[in-house]
Amino acid sequence: MASGSLQVLGVEECLALLESRHLGRVAFLDRDGPVILPVNYLLLAGSVMLRTDRGGKLDAALRGDRVAFEVDGIDTSDHTGWSVLVRGRAEVVTDQVELAHLESQPLIAWAQGSKPHYIRIDTSEISGRRIAAADLPSHWWG
């Protein structure tokens, strides 16, 4: 990839990158405005699945709000990075069969608490990009 270039990623590559990670950020609106929170997640059956307790994420899902979900990665050795953005409706999973299946999945909450609620974000709107930084000093990446 040439220095300073931007590559738009296809849906299949976006899904593969989503599946390769387990920590991302979810963005939603609450009564005070936009909120962006780090969350662990699992890509399952084409949807981003989150666990949560009561609070803003659950409230947004109970309302069926549209939310954004983002995950990214960087390679400091070659100054490249990528980002995948999902925008879709959040919904609380209530089907008992699906909940039992989710309980058997490796979606472990990092934060303390039981996190008994599961949220699904559909991936019907997904985009991604890969970028190679322009020529930078070797110490720029930290």
Number of C-alpha atoms within 10 A of each C-alpha: 12 11 14 13 12 16 12 13 17 12 16 10 14 22 21 11 17 25 15 12 15 14 16 18 17 23 18 20 17 13 7 6 7 9 14 15 12 13 18 20 25 24 20 12 9 15 19 22 22 25 22 20 14 10 9 16 26 20 17 21 21 14 12 15 17 17 20 21 22 20 22 18 13 15 11 13 8 12 18 20 16 20 19 22 21 24 19 21 20 26 22 22 16 11 8 9 9 11 15 10 9 18 13 8 11 9 17 15 16 10 10 7 9 11 15 12 15 21 23 22 26 20 21 13 12 20 19 21 17 19 19 19 16 12 10 11 7 11 7 8 11 5
